[in-house]
Amino acid sequence: MLNKRLAVALTISGLLAGATACGAPAQTAPTSATPSPSATTAAAGWELDPAAGARRIKAAGLDILTAEGTAEHYHAHLDVLVDGKAVTVPAEIGFSFGADGQPNGISALHTHDTSGVIHIEAPTAGLKYTLGQVLSEWGVLDGKDASGAPHGGTGGWTVYVNGAKQGAPVSDVVLKAHDEVVLSYGAAPSPVPGSYNFPAGL
């Protein structure tokens, strides 16, 4: 029993090490009981609520894992623009947190930092992951905010993938390796970003 607990503890500690398994620079999850920095610096309505992480992962139809999966491993990039102005994509989307504020789980679809890089690291190969799942894990564009603010629902939003406007609903856009996904509200960006310079190893 002690060996099993130790193995679980070591696996969870791997979550704290961030994205080193990706070959990316080491990134860390929160190390204190205070909310994630991304939750306090995001524009109003775009904050990430760490306490709801597990619920949002499940709402996205994803499992809470104890470590990043290795059967499927690729990355996409997301830019969110409101009237041409960038909205920060928070770090730790797709993480669950314990009462102590420490990460205790991760989904196959997640972020480590505020770069907009979406990590797909799944234990099962061949599954599709969508922009809608990322938004569910983030807790935005879900129709639950009746204020009429852009973050409240998918009305008025357009998606571009690698510079091409998409006809599919926002939530149905499938993420593929090295896609540059632009989610735009209001005035369209000019020019629309068509690619992203991924760091070495991603």
C-alpha positions as CSV (number, residue, x, y, z in Angstrom):
1,M,0.0,0.0,0.0
2,L,2.9,2.4,0.9
3,N,4.6,1.7,-2.5
4,K,1.3,2.4,-4.3
5,R,0.9,5.7,-2.5
6,L,4.5,6.6,-3.3
7,A,4.0,5.8,-6.9
8,V,0.9,8.1,-7.0
9,A,2.8,10.9,-5.3
10,L,5.6,10.7,-7.7
11,T,3.2,10.7,-10.7
12,I,1.5,13.8,-9.3
13,S,4.8,15.5,-8.7
14,G,5.5,15.0,-12.4
15,L,2.6,17.3,-13.0
16,L,4.4,20.0,-11.1
17,A,7.4,19.6,-13.4
18,G,5.3,21.1,-16.2
19,A,6.0,20.3,-19.9
20,T,9.5,18.9,-19.7
21,A,8.1,15.7,-21.3
22,C,7.2,17.8,-24.4
23,G,10.8,18.9,-24.9
24,A,9.6,22.4,-24.1
25,P,11.2,24.7,-21.5
26,A,10.3,23.6,-18.0
27,Q,7.1,25.1,-16.8
28,T,5.5,24.8,-13.4
29,A,2.0,24.6,-12.1
30,P,1.2,26.7,-9.0
31,T,3.3,25.9,-6.0
32,S,1.2,27.7,-3.3
33,A,-2.4,27.7,-2.2
34,T,-3.0,31.0,-3.9
35,P,-4.9,31.1,-7.2
36,S,-2.9,30.7,-10.5
37,P,-1.4,34.0,-11.7
38,S,-3.4,33.5,-14.9
39,A,-6.5,33.8,-12.8
40,T,-5.6,37.2,-11.5
41,T,-4.1,38.8,-14.7
42,A,-6.7,37.9,-17.3
43,A,-9.3,40.4,-18.5
44,A,-12.6,40.4,-16.8
45,G,-14.7,37.4,-17.8
46,W,-11.7,35.5,-19.2
47,E,-10.2,34.4,-15.9
48,L,-9.5,30.7,-15.2
49,D,-11.1,29.4,-12.0
50,P,-8.8,26.7,-10.7
51,A,-11.4,25.4,-8.2
52,A,-13.6,24.4,-11.1
53,G,-10.9,22.6,-13.0
54,A,-12.1,19.1,-12.4
55,R,-15.7,19.9,-13.2
56,R,-14.8,21.7,-16.4
57,I,-12.6,18.8,-17.6
58,K,-15.5,16.4,-17.1
59,A,-17.9,18.9,-18.9
60,A,-15.5,18.8,-21.9
61,G,-16.0,15.0,-22.0
62,L,-12.4,14.3,-20.9
63,D,-10.9,12.2,-18.2
64,I,-8.8,13.5,-15.3
65,L,-5.4,11.8,-15.6
66,T,-2.5,11.4,-13.2
67,A,0.1,12.2,-15.9
68,E,0.3,13.4,-19.5
69,G,-0.5,10.7,-22.0
70,T,2.1,9.4,-24.4
71,A,0.1,7.5,-27.1
72,E,-0.8,10.8,-28.9
73,H,1.4,13.9,-28.6
74,Y,1.1,17.1,-30.7
75,H,0.4,20.8,-30.2
76,A,-1.8,23.5,-31.7
77,H,-1.8,27.3,-31.0
78,L,-4.7,29.5,-30.1
79,D,-5.1,33.2,-30.5
80,V,-8.2,34.8,-29.1
81,L,-9.0,38.3,-30.4
82,V,-11.8,40.7,-29.4
83,D,-12.1,43.6,-31.9
84,G,-8.5,42.8,-32.9
85,K,-7.2,43.0,-29.3
86,A,-5.5,39.9,-27.9
87,V,-7.1,38.0,-25.0
88,T,-4.6,36.0,-22.9
89,V,-5.1,32.3,-23.0
90,P,-4.6,31.2,-19.4
91,A,-2.0,28.8,-18.1
92,E,-3.3,25.6,-16.5
93,I,-6.4,25.1,-18.6
94,G,-7.1,21.3,-18.3
95,F,-5.7,21.0,-14.8
96,S,-7.6,20.0,-11.7
97,F,-6.5,21.3,-8.3
98,G,-6.9,20.1,-4.7
99,A,-8.1,22.2,-1.8
100,D,-4.5,23.2,-1.1
101,G,-4.3,24.8,-4.5
102,Q,-1.8,22.2,-5.9
103,P,-2.5,20.4,-9.2
104,N,-3.8,16.8,-8.7
105,G,-4.8,15.9,-12.2
106,I,-4.5,16.8,-15.9
107,S,-6.5,16.2,-19.0
108,A,-5.2,15.1,-22.4
109,L,-5.9,18.6,-23.6
110,H,-4.2,21.4,-21.6
111,T,-2.0,24.5,-21.4
112,H,1.1,25.0,-19.3
113,D,1.6,28.7,-19.8
114,T,0.1,31.8,-21.4
115,S,1.7,31.4,-24.8
116,G,-1.5,30.0,-26.4
117,V,0.1,26.6,-27.1
118,I,-2.5,23.8,-26.6
119,H,-0.9,20.5,-25.6
120,I,-2.5,17.3,-26.7
121,E,-0.9,14.5,-24.8
122,A,-3.3,11.6,-24.7
123,P,-3.2,8.0,-23.4
124,T,-5.2,6.8,-26.4
125,A,-4.2,7.3,-30.0
126,G,-6.6,8.4,-32.7
127,L,-9.1,10.5,-30.7
128,K,-10.1,13.9,-31.9
129,Y,-9.9,17.0,-29.7
130,T,-11.8,20.2,-30.5
131,L,-11.7,23.9,-29.8
132,G,-15.0,23.5,-28.0
133,Q,-13.3,21.2,-25.4
134,V,-10.6,23.8,-24.8
135,L,-13.3,26.4,-24.3
136,S,-15.2,24.1,-21.9
137,E,-12.1,23.5,-19.8
138,W,-11.4,27.3,-19.8
139,G,-15.1,28.0,-18.9
140,V,-15.8,30.6,-21.6
141,L,-18.2,30.8,-24.6
142,D,-20.5,28.4,-22.8
143,G,-23.7,30.5,-22.9
144,K,-23.9,30.7,-19.1
145,D,-23.1,34.4,-18.9
146,A,-26.2,36.4,-19.7
147,S,-24.4,39.7,-19.7
148,G,-24.0,39.7,-23.5
149,A,-20.2,40.0,-23.2
150,P,-18.1,38.3,-25.9
151,H,-16.9,35.6,-23.5
152,G,-20.5,34.6,-22.7
153,G,-21.4,32.6,-25.8
154,T,-20.4,31.7,-29.4
155,G,-22.5,34.3,-31.2
156,G,-20.4,36.8,-33.2
157,W,-17.3,34.6,-33.1
158,T,-15.4,33.4,-36.2
159,V,-12.7,30.8,-36.4
160,Y,-9.7,30.8,-38.7
161,V,-7.4,27.8,-39.0
162,N,-4.0,28.4,-40.6
163,G,-5.5,31.6,-42.1
164,A,-8.6,30.1,-43.6
165,K,-12.1,31.0,-42.3
166,Q,-14.0,28.0,-41.0
167,G,-17.6,27.3,-41.8
168,A,-18.1,24.8,-38.9
169,P,-19.4,26.0,-35.5
170,V,-16.8,27.3,-33.2
171,S,-17.0,24.3,-30.8
172,D,-16.6,21.7,-33.7
173,V,-13.2,22.9,-35.0
174,V,-10.9,19.9,-34.6
175,L,-7.3,20.6,-33.4
176,K,-4.5,19.2,-35.5
177,A,-0.7,19.2,-35.2
178,H,0.8,22.7,-35.6
179,D,-2.5,24.4,-36.4
180,E,-2.7,28.1,-35.9
181,V,-6.3,28.7,-34.6
182,V,-7.6,32.2,-34.4
183,L,-10.9,32.8,-32.5
184,S,-12.1,36.3,-33.4
185,Y,-15.0,38.4,-32.2
186,G,-16.1,41.7,-33.9
187,A,-13.7,43.3,-36.3
188,A,-11.6,40.7,-38.1
189,P,-7.9,40.9,-37.7
190,S,-5.9,42.1,-40.7
191,P,-4.0,40.1,-41.6
192,V,-5.3,36.9,-40.0
193,P,-2.4,35.0,-38.5
194,G,-1.8,32.0,-40.7
195,S,0.9,30.2,-38.7
196,Y,2.7,30.1,-35.4
197,N,6.4,29.7,-34.7
198,F,6.4,26.7,-32.3
199,P,9.4,26.4,-30.0
200,A,11.9,23.7,-30.8
201,G,10.7,20.4,-29.6
202,L,7.0,21.2,-30.1
